[in-house]
Amino acid sequence: MHMDISLILTVALAASFIVVVLVLVAIIIYQRWRIGDQNVFIERFIRQNEEQRQKLRKAGIL
């Protein structure tokens, strides 16, 4: 009986550890995906800003 309880506890702890690790990996992957999306928008903003700056220089405003 004592052996069964320790086996059950060991399996439960191992399963909960695996679930926690998988959740952390999923969070990391999700955050990297979000950061990648934000970088695309920032890159587009910087490119448009540079294009506007060049247009202003050609027009003699800057």
PDB file of N, CA, C and O in Angstrom:
ATOM      1  N   MET A   1       0.823  -1.196   0.000  1.00  0.00           N
ATOM      2  CA  MET A   1       0.000   0.000   0.000  1.00  0.00           C
ATOM      3  C   MET A   1       0.865   1.257   0.000  1.00  0.00           C
ATOM      4  O   MET A   1       0.597   2.201  -0.744  1.00  0.00           O
ATOM      5  N   HIS A   2       1.896   1.266   0.831  1.00  0.00           N
ATOM      6  CA  HIS A   2       2.787   2.435   0.893  1.00  0.00           C
ATOM      7  C   HIS A   2       3.518   2.621  -0.437  1.00  0.00           C
ATOM      8  O   HIS A   2       3.761   3.752  -0.858  1.00  0.00           O
ATOM      9  N   MET A   3       3.864   1.533  -1.090  1.00  0.00           N
ATOM     10  CA  MET A   3       4.561   1.581  -2.370  1.00  0.00           C
ATOM     11  C   MET A   3       3.659   2.173  -3.451  1.00  0.00           C
ATOM     12  O   MET A   3       4.121   2.922  -4.312  1.00  0.00           O
ATOM     13  N   ASP A   4       2.378   1.835  -3.401  1.00  0.00           N
ATOM     14  CA  ASP A   4       1.434   2.362  -4.385  1.00  0.00           C
ATOM     15  C   ASP A   4       1.284   3.876  -4.259  1.00  0.00           C
ATOM     16  O   ASP A   4       1.223   4.577  -5.269  1.00  0.00           O
ATOM     17  N   ILE A   5       1.225   4.380  -3.039  1.00  0.00           N
ATOM     18  CA  ILE A   5       1.059   5.813  -2.816  1.00  0.00           C
ATOM     19  C   ILE A   5       2.289   6.569  -3.308  1.00  0.00           C
ATOM     20  O   ILE A   5       2.156   7.607  -3.956  1.00  0.00           O
ATOM     21  N   SER A   6       3.476   6.065  -3.010  1.00  0.00           N
ATOM     22  CA  SER A   6       4.687   6.756  -3.453  1.00  0.00           C
ATOM     23  C   SER A   6       4.809   6.717  -4.977  1.00  0.00           C
ATOM     24  O   SER A   6       5.287   7.677  -5.581  1.00  0.00           O
ATOM     25  N   LEU A   7       4.386   5.630  -5.595  1.00  0.00           N
ATOM     26  CA  LEU A   7       4.413   5.541  -7.053  1.00  0.00           C
ATOM     27  C   LEU A   7       3.435   6.539  -7.665  1.00  0.00           C
ATOM     28  O   LEU A   7       3.753   7.212  -8.646  1.00  0.00           O
ATOM     29  N   ILE A   8       2.255   6.627  -7.081  1.00  0.00           N
ATOM     30  CA  ILE A   8       1.250   7.567  -7.580  1.00  0.00           C
ATOM     31  C   ILE A   8       1.747   8.995  -7.429  1.00  0.00           C
ATOM     32  O   ILE A   8       1.586   9.800  -8.346  1.00  0.00           O
ATOM     33  N   LEU A   9       2.348   9.327  -6.291  1.00  0.00           N
ATOM     34  CA  LEU A   9       2.876  10.667  -6.075  1.00  0.00           C
ATOM     35  C   LEU A   9       4.006  10.984  -7.046  1.00  0.00           C
ATOM     36  O   LEU A   9       4.082  12.091  -7.580  1.00  0.00           O
ATOM     37  N   THR A  10       4.872  10.021  -7.270  1.00  0.00           N
ATOM     38  CA  THR A  10       5.979  10.225  -8.202  1.00  0.00           C
ATOM     39  C   THR A  10       5.467  10.481  -9.609  1.00  0.00           C
ATOM     40  O   THR A  10       5.940  11.394 -10.285  1.00  0.00           O
ATOM     41  N   VAL A  11       4.520   9.698 -10.048  1.00  0.00           N
ATOM     42  CA  VAL A  11       3.960   9.880 -11.392  1.00  0.00           C
ATOM     43  C   VAL A  11       3.224  11.211 -11.487  1.00  0.00           C
ATOM     44  O   VAL A  11       3.322  11.901 -12.502  1.00  0.00           O
ATOM     45  N   ALA A  12       2.492  11.578 -10.445  1.00  0.00           N
ATOM     46  CA  ALA A  12       1.767  12.850 -10.455  1.00  0.00           C
ATOM     47  C   ALA A  12       2.741  14.023 -10.497  1.00  0.00           C
ATOM     48  O   ALA A  12       2.523  14.978 -11.243  1.00  0.00           O
ATOM     49  N   LEU A  13       3.809  13.965  -9.708  1.00  0.00           N
ATOM     50  CA  LEU A  13       4.796  15.043  -9.730  1.00  0.00           C
ATOM     51  C   LEU A  13       5.498  15.132 -11.071  1.00  0.00           C
ATOM     52  O   LEU A  13       5.733  16.229 -11.578  1.00  0.00           O
ATOM     53  N   ALA A  14       5.836  13.989 -11.651  1.00  0.00           N
ATOM     54  CA  ALA A  14       6.486  13.991 -12.960  1.00  0.00           C
ATOM     55  C   ALA A  14       5.549  14.570 -14.022  1.00  0.00           C
ATOM     56  O   ALA A  14       5.975  15.351 -14.872  1.00  0.00           O
ATOM     57  N   ALA A  15       4.293  14.191 -13.971  1.00  0.00           N
ATOM     58  CA  ALA A  15       3.327  14.698 -14.947  1.00  0.00           C
ATOM     59  C   ALA A  15       3.135  16.204 -14.783  1.00  0.00           C
ATOM     60  O   ALA A  15       3.069  16.932 -15.773  1.00  0.00           O
ATOM     61  N   SER A  16       3.047  16.673 -13.542  1.00  0.00           N
ATOM     62  CA  SER A  16       2.870  18.114 -13.337  1.00  0.00           C
ATOM     63  C   SER A  16       4.114  18.879 -13.770  1.00  0.00           C
ATOM     64  O   SER A  16       3.994  19.984 -14.300  1.00  0.00           O
ATOM     65  N   PHE A  17       5.300  18.324 -13.561  1.00  0.00           N
ATOM     66  CA  PHE A  17       6.535  18.962 -14.010  1.00  0.00           C
ATOM     67  C   PHE A  17       6.557  19.069 -15.534  1.00  0.00           C
ATOM     68  O   PHE A  17       6.929  20.106 -16.083  1.00  0.00           O
ATOM     69  N   ILE A  18       6.160  18.002 -16.208  1.00  0.00           N
ATOM     70  CA  ILE A  18       6.129  18.016 -17.674  1.00  0.00           C
ATOM     71  C   ILE A  18       5.124  19.054 -18.180  1.00  0.00           C
ATOM     72  O   ILE A  18       5.397  19.765 -19.147  1.00  0.00           O
ATOM     73  N   VAL A  19       3.972  19.138 -17.532  1.00  0.00           N
ATOM     74  CA  VAL A  19       2.957  20.123 -17.940  1.00  0.00           C
ATOM     75  C   VAL A  19       3.494  21.538 -17.752  1.00  0.00           C
ATOM     76  O   VAL A  19       3.307  22.387 -18.623  1.00  0.00           O
ATOM     77  N   VAL A  20       4.157  21.803 -16.629  1.00  0.00           N
ATOM     78  CA  VAL A  20       4.710  23.137 -16.379  1.00  0.00           C
ATOM     79  C   VAL A  20       5.752  23.478 -17.435  1.00  0.00           C
ATOM     80  O   VAL A  20       5.749  24.591 -17.961  1.00  0.00           O
ATOM     81  N   VAL A  21       6.634  22.552 -17.754  1.00  0.00           N
ATOM     82  CA  VAL A  21       7.662  22.792 -18.776  1.00  0.00           C
ATOM     83  C   VAL A  21       7.017  23.065 -20.128  1.00  0.00           C
ATOM     84  O   VAL A  21       7.439  23.983 -20.832  1.00  0.00           O
ATOM     85  N   LEU A  22       6.009  22.295 -20.505  1.00  0.00           N
ATOM     86  CA  LEU A  22       5.338  22.508 -21.786  1.00  0.00           C
ATOM     87  C   LEU A  22       4.633  23.869 -21.831  1.00  0.00           C
ATOM     88  O   LEU A  22       4.643  24.537 -22.865  1.00  0.00           O
ATOM     89  N   VAL A  23       4.029  24.276 -20.726  1.00  0.00           N
ATOM     90  CA  VAL A  23       3.379  25.590 -20.676  1.00  0.00           C
ATOM     91  C   VAL A  23       4.423  26.685 -20.836  1.00  0.00           C
ATOM     92  O   VAL A  23       4.196  27.648 -21.569  1.00  0.00           O
ATOM     93  N   LEU A  24       5.564  26.556 -20.162  1.00  0.00           N
ATOM     94  CA  LEU A  24       6.611  27.571 -20.289  1.00  0.00           C
ATOM     95  C   LEU A  24       7.148  27.645 -21.720  1.00  0.00           C
ATOM     96  O   LEU A  24       7.397  28.736 -22.231  1.00  0.00           O
ATOM     97  N   VAL A  25       7.324  26.502 -22.360  1.00  0.00           N
ATOM     98  CA  VAL A  25       7.783  26.491 -23.748  1.00  0.00           C
ATOM     99  C   VAL A  25       6.745  27.154 -24.651  1.00  0.00           C
ATOM    100  O   VAL A  25       7.104  27.908 -25.556  1.00  0.00           O
ATOM    101  N   ALA A  26       5.472  26.881 -24.414  1.00  0.00           N
ATOM    102  CA  ALA A  26       4.417  27.505 -25.219  1.00  0.00           C
ATOM    103  C   ALA A  26       4.407  29.019 -25.020  1.00  0.00           C
ATOM    104  O   ALA A  26       4.218  29.766 -25.981  1.00  0.00           O
ATOM    105  N   ILE A  27       4.609  29.478 -23.790  1.00  0.00           N
ATOM    106  CA  ILE A  27       4.654  30.921 -23.520  1.00  0.00           C
ATOM    107  C   ILE A  27       5.832  31.560 -24.247  1.00  0.00           C
ATOM    108  O   ILE A  27       5.688  32.634 -24.831  1.00  0.00           O
ATOM    109  N   ILE A  28       6.987  30.914 -24.219  1.00  0.00           N
ATOM    110  CA  ILE A  28       8.168  31.451 -24.898  1.00  0.00           C
ATOM    111  C   ILE A  28       7.934  31.549 -26.395  1.00  0.00           C
ATOM    112  O   ILE A  28       8.269  32.561 -27.012  1.00  0.00           O
ATOM    113  N   ILE A  29       7.364  30.510 -26.981  1.00  0.00           N
ATOM    114  CA  ILE A  29       7.096  30.521 -28.426  1.00  0.00           C
ATOM    115  C   ILE A  29       6.096  31.626 -28.767  1.00  0.00           C
ATOM    116  O   ILE A  29       6.269  32.334 -29.759  1.00  0.00           O
ATOM    117  N   TYR A  30       5.049  31.776 -27.950  1.00  0.00           N
ATOM    118  CA  TYR A  30       4.046  32.818 -28.198  1.00  0.00           C
ATOM    119  C   TYR A  30       4.659  34.210 -28.098  1.00  0.00           C
ATOM    120  O   TYR A  30       4.375  35.070 -28.932  1.00  0.00           O
ATOM    121  N   GLN A  31       5.495  34.443 -27.093  1.00  0.00           N
ATOM    122  CA  GLN A  31       6.118  35.756 -26.928  1.00  0.00           C
ATOM    123  C   GLN A  31       7.056  36.067 -28.089  1.00  0.00           C
ATOM    124  O   GLN A  31       7.089  37.200 -28.569  1.00  0.00           O
ATOM    125  N   ARG A  32       7.816  35.081 -28.543  1.00  0.00           N
ATOM    126  CA  ARG A  32       8.707  35.302 -29.695  1.00  0.00           C
ATOM    127  C   ARG A  32       7.896  35.639 -30.939  1.00  0.00           C
ATOM    128  O   ARG A  32       8.309  36.483 -31.734  1.00  0.00           O
ATOM    129  N   TRP A  33       6.752  34.994 -31.117  1.00  0.00           N
ATOM    130  CA  TRP A  33       5.883  35.272 -32.262  1.00  0.00           C
ATOM    131  C   TRP A  33       5.353  36.703 -32.178  1.00  0.00           C
ATOM    132  O   TRP A  33       5.346  37.418 -33.180  1.00  0.00           O
ATOM    133  N   ARG A  34       4.908  37.131 -30.984  1.00  0.00           N
ATOM    134  CA  ARG A  34       4.399  38.498 -30.816  1.00  0.00           C
ATOM    135  C   ARG A  34       5.486  39.524 -31.065  1.00  0.00           C
ATOM    136  O   ARG A  34       5.243  40.537 -31.721  1.00  0.00           O
ATOM    137  N   ILE A  35       6.677  39.280 -30.552  1.00  0.00           N
ATOM    138  CA  ILE A  35       7.783  40.215 -30.760  1.00  0.00           C
ATOM    139  C   ILE A  35       8.121  40.300 -32.244  1.00  0.00           C
ATOM    140  O   ILE A  35       8.408  41.382 -32.756  1.00  0.00           O
ATOM    141  N   GLY A  36       8.089  39.166 -32.934  1.00  0.00           N
ATOM    142  CA  GLY A  36       8.343  39.163 -34.375  1.00  0.00           C
ATOM    143  C   GLY A  36       7.328  40.003 -35.127  1.00  0.00           C
ATOM    144  O   GLY A  36       7.689  40.736 -36.048  1.00  0.00           O
ATOM    145  N   ASP A  37       6.053  39.905 -34.743  1.00  0.00           N
ATOM    146  CA  ASP A  37       5.009  40.719 -35.376  1.00  0.00           C
ATOM    147  C   ASP A  37       5.244  42.195 -35.110  1.00  0.00           C
ATOM    148  O   ASP A  37       5.094  43.020 -36.012  1.00  0.00           O
ATOM    149  N   GLN A  38       5.607  42.532 -33.892  1.00  0.00           N
ATOM    150  CA  GLN A  38       5.851  43.934 -33.552  1.00  0.00           C
ATOM    151  C   GLN A  38       7.045  44.468 -34.322  1.00  0.00           C
ATOM    152  O   GLN A  38       7.043  45.627 -34.740  1.00  0.00           O
ATOM    153  N   ASN A  39       8.067  43.641 -34.517  1.00  0.00           N
ATOM    154  CA  ASN A  39       9.244  44.080 -35.264  1.00  0.00           C
ATOM    155  C   ASN A  39       8.887  44.408 -36.706  1.00  0.00           C
ATOM    156  O   ASN A  39       9.451  45.337 -37.285  1.00  0.00           O
ATOM    157  N   VAL A  40       7.963  43.664 -37.293  1.00  0.00           N
ATOM    158  CA  VAL A  40       7.536  43.938 -38.666  1.00  0.00           C
ATOM    159  C   VAL A  40       6.902  45.323 -38.747  1.00  0.00           C
ATOM    160  O   VAL A  40       7.195  46.082 -39.671  1.00  0.00           O
ATOM    161  N   PHE A  41       6.037  45.661 -37.789  1.00  0.00           N
ATOM    162  CA  PHE A  41       5.383  46.968 -37.796  1.00  0.00           C
ATOM    163  C   PHE A  41       6.394  48.087 -37.558  1.00  0.00           C
ATOM    164  O   PHE A  41       6.315  49.141 -38.188  1.00  0.00           O
ATOM    165  N   ILE A  42       7.344  47.858 -36.648  1.00  0.00           N
ATOM    166  CA  ILE A  42       8.369  48.877 -36.379  1.00  0.00           C
ATOM    167  C   ILE A  42       9.232  49.087 -37.615  1.00  0.00           C
ATOM    168  O   ILE A  42       9.561  50.222 -37.959  1.00  0.00           O
ATOM    169  N   GLU A  43       9.600  47.998 -38.283  1.00  0.00           N
ATOM    170  CA  GLU A  43      10.417  48.105 -39.495  1.00  0.00           C
ATOM    171  C   GLU A  43       9.678  48.888 -40.573  1.00  0.00           C
ATOM    172  O   GLU A  43      10.271  49.732 -41.245  1.00  0.00           O
ATOM    173  N   ARG A  44       8.388  48.613 -40.739  1.00  0.00           N
ATOM    174  CA  ARG A  44       7.582  49.333 -41.736  1.00  0.00           C
ATOM    175  C   ARG A  44       7.499  50.818 -41.382  1.00  0.00           C
ATOM    176  O   ARG A  44       7.607  51.669 -42.265  1.00  0.00           O
ATOM    177  N   PHE A  45       7.306  51.137 -40.093  1.00  0.00           N
ATOM    178  CA  PHE A  45       7.234  52.523 -39.652  1.00  0.00           C
ATOM    179  C   PHE A  45       8.547  53.257 -39.936  1.00  0.00           C
ATOM    180  O   PHE A  45       8.536  54.387 -40.424  1.00  0.00           O
ATOM    181  N   ILE A  46       9.675  52.610 -39.631  1.00  0.00           N
ATOM    182  CA  ILE A  46      10.979  53.241 -39.857  1.00  0.00           C
ATOM    183  C   ILE A  46      11.203  53.476 -41.348  1.00  0.00           C
ATOM    184  O   ILE A  46      11.693  54.534 -41.743  1.00  0.00           O
ATOM    185  N   ARG A  47      10.846  52.500 -42.171  1.00  0.00           N
ATOM    186  CA  ARG A  47      11.014  52.646 -43.618  1.00  0.00           C
ATOM    187  C   ARG A  47      10.163  53.802 -44.151  1.00  0.00           C
ATOM    188  O   ARG A  47      10.648  54.607 -44.946  1.00  0.00           O
ATOM    189  N   GLN A  48       8.908  53.891 -43.723  1.00  0.00           N
ATOM    190  CA  GLN A  48       8.038  54.981 -44.168  1.00  0.00           C
ATOM    191  C   GLN A  48       8.563  56.330 -43.681  1.00  0.00           C
ATOM    192  O   GLN A  48       8.492  57.329 -44.397  1.00  0.00           O
ATOM    193  N   ASN A  49       9.086  56.348 -42.465  1.00  0.00           N
ATOM    194  CA  ASN A  49       9.655  57.578 -41.920  1.00  0.00           C
ATOM    195  C   ASN A  49      10.846  58.029 -42.761  1.00  0.00           C
ATOM    196  O   ASN A  49      10.983  59.217 -43.055  1.00  0.00           O
ATOM    197  N   GLU A  50      11.697  57.102 -43.144  1.00  0.00           N
ATOM    198  CA  GLU A  50      12.867  57.434 -43.966  1.00  0.00           C
ATOM    199  C   GLU A  50      12.427  57.915 -45.355  1.00  0.00           C
ATOM    200  O   GLU A  50      13.018  58.845 -45.905  1.00  0.00           O
ATOM    201  N   GLU A  51      11.392  57.285 -45.920  1.00  0.00           N
ATOM    202  CA  GLU A  51      10.876  57.732 -47.219  1.00  0.00           C
ATOM    203  C   GLU A  51      10.335  59.155 -47.126  1.00  0.00           C
ATOM    204  O   GLU A  51      10.572  59.970 -48.018  1.00  0.00           O
ATOM    205  N   GLN A  52       9.612  59.457 -46.052  1.00  0.00           N
ATOM    206  CA  GLN A  52       9.096  60.813 -45.869  1.00  0.00           C
ATOM    207  C   GLN A  52      10.242  61.811 -45.712  1.00  0.00           C
ATOM    208  O   GLN A  52      10.183  62.913 -46.256  1.00  0.00           O
ATOM    209  N   ARG A  53      11.270  61.436 -44.980  1.00  0.00           N
ATOM    210  CA  ARG A  53      12.423  62.315 -44.779  1.00  0.00           C
ATOM    211  C   ARG A  53      13.117  62.608 -46.106  1.00  0.00           C
ATOM    212  O   ARG A  53      13.539  63.738 -46.354  1.00  0.00           O
ATOM    213  N   GLN A  54      13.234  61.580 -46.966  1.00  0.00           N
ATOM    214  CA  GLN A  54      13.861  61.785 -48.280  1.00  0.00           C
ATOM    215  C   GLN A  54      13.004  62.701 -49.155  1.00  0.00           C
ATOM    216  O   GLN A  54      13.537  63.545 -49.875  1.00  0.00           O
ATOM    217  N   LYS A  55      11.689  62.539 -49.097  1.00  0.00           N
ATOM    218  CA  LYS A  55      10.801  63.414 -49.855  1.00  0.00           C
ATOM    219  C   LYS A  55      10.930  64.864 -49.388  1.00  0.00           C
ATOM    220  O   LYS A  55      10.928  65.786 -50.204  1.00  0.00           O
ATOM    221  N   LEU A  56      11.042  65.061 -48.075  1.00  0.00           N
ATOM    222  CA  LEU A  56      11.202  66.412 -47.541  1.00  0.00           C
ATOM    223  C   LEU A  56      12.539  67.005 -47.964  1.00  0.00           C
ATOM    224  O   LEU A  56      12.620  68.199 -48.255  1.00  0.00           O
ATOM    225  N   ARG A  57      13.574  66.202 -48.003  1.00  0.00           N
ATOM    226  CA  ARG A  57      14.891  66.691 -48.444  1.00  0.00           C
ATOM    227  C   ARG A  57      14.847  67.098 -49.922  1.00  0.00           C
ATOM    228  O   ARG A  57      15.406  68.126 -50.306  1.00  0.00           O
ATOM    229  N   LYS A  58      14.174  66.276 -50.752  1.00  0.00           N
ATOM    230  CA  LYS A  58      14.075  66.603 -52.177  1.00  0.00           C
ATOM    231  C   LYS A  58      13.267  67.881 -52.375  1.00  0.00           C
ATOM    232  O   LYS A  58      13.533  68.653 -53.295  1.00  0.00           O
ATOM    233  N   ALA A  59      12.279  68.101 -51.508  1.00  0.00           N
ATOM    234  CA  ALA A  59      11.458  69.298 -51.624  1.00  0.00           C
ATOM    235  C   ALA A  59      12.167  70.518 -51.035  1.00  0.00           C
ATOM    236  O   ALA A  59      11.677  71.637 -51.184  1.00  0.00           O
ATOM    237  N   GLY A  60      13.293  70.329 -50.380  1.00  0.00           N
ATOM    238  CA  GLY A  60      14.056  71.436 -49.827  1.00  0.00           C
ATOM    239  C   GLY A  60      13.556  71.898 -48.472  1.00  0.00           C
ATOM    240  O   GLY A  60      13.926  72.980 -48.015  1.00  0.00           O
ATOM    241  N   ILE A  61      12.728  71.105 -47.824  1.00  0.00           N
ATOM    242  CA  ILE A  61      12.193  71.497 -46.506  1.00  0.00           C
ATOM    243  C   ILE A  61      13.197  71.162 -45.410  1.00  0.00           C
ATOM    244  O   ILE A  61      13.319  71.902 -44.433  1.00  0.00           O
ATOM    245  N   LEU A  62      13.903  70.070 -45.561  1.00  0.00           N
ATOM    246  CA  LEU A  62      14.913  69.691 -44.559  1.00  0.00           C
ATOM    247  C   LEU A  62      16.300  70.004 -45.052  1.00  0.00           C
ATOM    248  O   LEU A  62      17.277  69.754 -44.346  1.00  0.00           O
TER     249      LEU A  62
END
